Amino acid sequence: MVSPLILVNFKSYREGTGDNANRIGSAAEIVMQESGVTIGIAPQFTELHSFCKHYEIPVYAQHIDPVEGAFTGYVPAFTIQTAGCTGTLINHSEHRLSIADIEATIAVAKFHHLESVVCTNNVAVSAAAASFDSTYIAIEPPELINSHISVAKADPDIIEGTVDAVHKINPGVKVLCGAGIQSGECVKTALSLGADGVLLASSVVTAKDPKAVLRELVSLL
Ligand code: G3P
């Protein structure tokens, strides 16, 4: 059986920067080794290379730009591939793109052998993004992000609806769900609704003891 993916987005939280970021990275590595569940992290750009070098966990960027050449301040796909990343988030709720840019960004990720995790806000956008053949669609109702109300409890229909719509368009695309994910029960419910994993941030990144929260997240798998 393939392990579900638990993907922790550090966003731009101070608690996910510098030494704090290392604390979360090493907690993720320990819990992944203990449990056998794949735990990925999406730290800030400044930390990508050192995380890829020093940890055995999959590392994702939070965004890339579909450009290559002289583009000051942009993040071409090859830079994160060279850093050693597994993949990238695309179109996060806090970094929205146009549909044309989503398509182009998935294409450059694929060209550089990077996984693409495309964040979406509803079933229709999920279906559209699935037609571009991303690795994952991550459905996250924006109103539940950082609300501490779990999408798995508050809106199970959006998870099931996304899984159905995505698989009708492209059965090869995996589905994550996110927003308010905080417990083993949330993860178990998400998987029972057809998701292949979860995308989360605040419950781990801002926790006093990120390792304890990660252990709780995998506790029912
Ligand atoms: O990228 C994950 C995110 O948007 C969900 O955030 O804090 O509700 O887990 P949070």
Boltz pocket constraint, residues with backbone or C-beta under 6 A from the ligand:
constraints:
  - pocket:
      binder: B
      contacts: [[A, 7], [A, 9], [A, 92], [A, 93], [A, 140], [A, 144], [A, 145], [A, 146], [A, 147], [A, 148], [A, 178], [A, 179], [A, 180], [A, 181], [A, 199], [A, 200], [A, 201], [A, 202], [A, 203]]
      max_distance: 6.0
